[in-house]
Amino acid sequence: AVRILNDLESKGCTVRNPSAYCSTAARKARQRDERRRQRTDDSLPGWAGEEDVVDVVNHYEALEVEETADEKGIKKAYRKLVLKWHPDKHPTDRDEAEERIRAINEAYEVLSNPTKKEAYDQQRRAVEQRRMGKVLRSTICVKTDLPRECMLQPVGYPDKFVRYRIAQGRGPQCFVQSRAEARRESSLGGDITLDDFLPFFEATKLSFWWLPEVNSMCRIRAAELGTRETNGEAVRAGRAGGLNLAFRIDSYESPADSAVKLMEARKGECKEMVNFIVLPSPYYEGAFRFEAAYHQGYFIAFRPPTGLRVVPHIDHSDSNCVIDFALIDFQHMFKFIELEEVLRTAMQNVPNWMPLDLLKMDGNVQAYFMNILGAPIW
């Protein structure tokens, strides 16, 4: 009862009927408790005495530094570990060395970039608060405080983004993917270049079209894909039209959940499939939940490794899905660019070694250090 009241308080004015909300939440809690009582084998998959909270990969552990380490300490640890785990020094355990080097490089890429480090630390703090059972009391107004164009990251997966594409023979698709995963499936062979930076992030760009029926009801559109209503052009934030994140429970889907698709719907059309209620997460600061407006208790969810679905969700259940998403202003997209992408582009026309002084004169390199890292060039 206390948890239900705390959840209600955290949602604030977004709950239209507090009495009905408490009644429904209590009914779901009784159903959850009944299912737990029916379990006679605590070793069943997914069973735990406490709630299973998604964890975030520990980049500080990969670099063997404390969470309070400063920039110099992080750089020193990185250089030491790169030399220690160079695959050439481990001919008999080369696979392990390559795995360690990959983790070390990924950790340094995040912790050496102020923007990525801030987002990463925020998710770690949020997960720790959730594990401690803390409930947030949000005062945010989703309709006015959220950016019109944004990117979504499932909480606990700071390297993954909600993406979309139109695949030949399969139509519009929605999924969750990291840049490393995108490179592995790329026809470019996985090279780290700027050629795939913009295409990757343009397919993460989402916009909200707020609806008048309820203060926090909206449609979530694939901002870069045009439709008949937009004459084939990308949809403009705040305007009707475009391809919307949508779901349908039918004979081709599981009766309990549905894959998120892209659907064209004009004003008033298909509202039971494309309208969502935006709710501040009760556990993660800066994160949000997207509940199906006409299917109470169904939320957009990330199902690892890449699935994006609408699922029925009960807090404190043993589901492996993540329904809380960090929302990032799309204007910050370029802050996710990687140093190697900038350097490779600057050196792509150099057949051999490039003098460091010449590399430091490259405009993109200078801009990266000034605007992204916020640090002097080497």
PyMOL commands that set and color helices and strands:
alter all, ss='L'
color gray80, all
select helices_A, chain A and resi 2-14+18-38+59-63+71-84+87-89+94-111+114-131+142-145+179-184+194-202+271-274+330-336+339-347+356-360+363-373
alter helices_A, ss='H'
color red, helices_A
select strands_A, chain A and resi 149-154+160-167+171-178+206-210+217-222+243-246+258-259+261-264+276-280+287-292+298-303+307-312+325-329
alter strands_A, ss='S'
color yellow, strands_A
deselect
rebuild
show_as cartoon
